[in-house]
Amino acid sequence: MRDQRTSTTRRAARFSRLPVTVALGVSALLAVAGPPAAAKGPADLPNLQAALDALKSTATRDAVCRFLTAPVPNGSTGAAVTIPAKTDPCEGVPAFTIKDPVALNEIAPAFVTGTAQPTLADALKLAYAVAGVTTSGGRTATVMLAPTGTTGWHLAAVREGDTDATFAGKADLTATVFSEPQIRGFYQLKLTTVEPLNDAARQGLNGQASVSLADYQKLVKARYADKQPGSEYDTKGFSSGLGTGRPPSSPSTTPLIIGGSGTALALAGGAVVLRRRKRAQSG
């Protein structure tokens, strides 16, 4: 009888330790696997704080104000018009808010030329951090920040409308959003399937609802492989290389401010200079 009680006691002790053992095992597994993946968002930007600081800077505020007040020429002349700078660029400008930045990906040059493999890692590159702007009157714009080295961001451009920021913000755990800037097409990449997000992208896929990433590479190679920086197409002034009509990607004290219809506004010495770029004849 005593042996039976002893055996029962030992079994009870073993079972009482089981939850502790299981709990320790689960903890060990979590330590190896790491925490669950977080949803994509602004934090995916390298050095998010630097991007936020750039957006909150006086330079960005003044650039947005100049953009909202400067008249954009609608004609096709190449003449430059200089607008004297105000002491306070934001004087008389409607109140506006700048949203948090999100990542804007673009097709990578090596992917376009066909030297890179049709994979997510090789097909796309982080081009800008973009933030939507909304005024109290309902007008929208987009602030574009370009990378400074590997850790920083600087003001590159202000663009009419919030298309870039709106589409870039659609990225999630299942889809990576990217743009084909030459046609202002926006796509989402799900594993190895490319799907259009706007009309320009649908035209870029020849009306197809989706294509494989490999087939998409063939399409952009046919469109742009001979229009890379340094090509005859580029040197004759028909484009600025792969990124036709894009803002500069290196730090500058004179950020380019892009309006509609190919019009560019550059800040020079505190004044606003309006120019009109040559329009690309292809791509």
Secondary structure, DSSP 8 states (H G I E B T S, - for coil): -HHHHHHHHHHHHHHHHHHHHHHHHHHHHHHHH-S-----SGGGSTTHHHHHHHHHSHHHHHHHHHHHHS----S-----EEE---SSTTTT---EEE---EEEEEE-HHHHHT-S-SSHHHHEEEEEEEEEEEETTS-EEEEEEEEETTTEEEEEEEEESSHHHHHHTT--SS-EEEEETTTTEEEEEETTEEEE-SHHHHHHTTT-S-EEHHHHHHHHHHHHGGGSTTSHHHHTTS-STTSTT----S--SS-EEE-STTEEEEEETTEEEEEE----S--
